[in-house]
Amino acid sequence: LRTIPGPVSPSWIYGNMLEFMLPPTYGQNEFAWQKIYGKVYRIRGCFGQQRLVISDPLALGHIIKSPNFHHAQRKAEANIALYGARSIPSLQGEEHRRLRAGLSVGFTAAAVSEYQTALERIAAKASDELEASSGTVINVCPMLGNAALSAAVELTFGGGELDEELVGDILKIMPRWPGQSKSEILIDGIGARFPIFFRAATLYLRSFKLLRQVQAQAIRVGRQILREKAAAMESGSVDMGHDLYSRLLSNTSGNKRKLTEDEITAQTSILLVAGHETTATTLAFGLLELARNPEFQQRLREELNTRQGNIAYDSLPLLNAFVKEVLRVYPAGAMRERVALRDDIIPLSEEIVTTTGQHITQISIRKGDHVALALASYQRLPSLWGDDADVFNPYRWIEDRVHQGEAIGPYANLLSFFGGPHVCPGWRFAVLEMQVILSALIRKFSFTVPEDETILVKFANTIQPTDASGQKCVRLCVAQIPEHV
Ligand code: HEM
């Protein structure tokens, strides 16, 4: 990796990690480096470690599908702390494949379409909540967080209320994700050399304590609800719902459930946390961009007003162009870190020239090498999305100016939902949820940006919109549309 071009490292201790992980706003350096060095470049990690940053489509497709790469250590430890060692993202190979196959019953197109009515009810509730603040400037993030968490609870358990403490912890967890301070980046760097040190450090890091707390609470709640459902099913006293846990209880082969009680309950934390936070954040960036683009907002409202009753959301061109553009410019999991589990060769879609003048079309990777999968950078490549790839412009999807080649991800050639064996299973649900919530809010309210409002983007495992003090926040002027008053 030493001969792959990249930015100069300003410090031996931190390498480029502070510029990469903690810029004033996410991507500031990453997007600039992509323009200078191209789709693959090298940065320095702590203590001189070499890392590749990759937005090359062929290389990304290779790594995403390959069993030779897995989550880098901090991410793997954080996944275990928050979601558990038996949760889907923590597993690999055959165990992972079997669990994904079992869970897939709840994520097919037919299964997801059954949530439309429940999602419309959740959207109506969010809209009522917003009505109370109409005419004022409000931070829309808490309202969207609540709505998306209700949607995740609907998907997982078929509705119901979680206890307040768990809700509070789940809603604040992602902004506190480990690795966002100089000292945690340093601990990561030491951990890359001495993994046992890192594992020990996680026992004391405050950021990890909250993750473990949420996992323990989520599993307790998940087990209790699953047992209640199983008892109701055995007594035949209620109709089983369409939610994921009901489907998993009824998913049998012979007399045996395909997934055991422990396997199902071990997924509760990831379903509630990953199932709500990503969608809530994408929606928050969506409302921000609507407020910044009043002409588009009005045209979208007109499109929505032409439909009544049972809406086929996929048939609304502007709505779908907007959802795709928000996902393109603001992929919640903007950057994923992976480590090579064994030696590998990464193919490149275009030749690059090394610092020693060699022309290469593939890069040799050693076991233990770190790669950053720069999904947000990939989604700004002019070669795929046009010369205005840095600009938020939903019309590009209607004008068919986007890349039509072989897709790595499941939706619109985007990598926002990742791809390969760890592709986001919730992508269909997330798209429907965003279509439904945006439709309800845009019909009823207009959104504008208050004067002098600055929104920054922080990376905390997912990207977060924040104010200057680092608090998760999108403050918008919200006004009810006169015909809906
Ligand atoms: C806009 C919304 C969403 C986005 C952008 C998103 C994005 C992603 C990404 C990028 C990954 C891969 C992460 C990695 O391996 O490093 C992922 C995995 C995952 N997502 Fe989503 N997601 C969204 C919504 C949802 C929803 C609604 C659910 C439903 C419960 C969900 C459940 C999961 C699960 C369980 C995984 C782990 C999959 C595995 O490791 O096999 N996500 N998601």
Residues whose N, C-alpha, C, O or C-beta is under 5 A from the ligand:
A	BS01	HEM	I88 P89 I270 L271 A274 G275 T278 T279 T282 A332 G333 R336 L415 S416 F417 F418 P421 H422 V423 C424 P425 G426 F429 A430
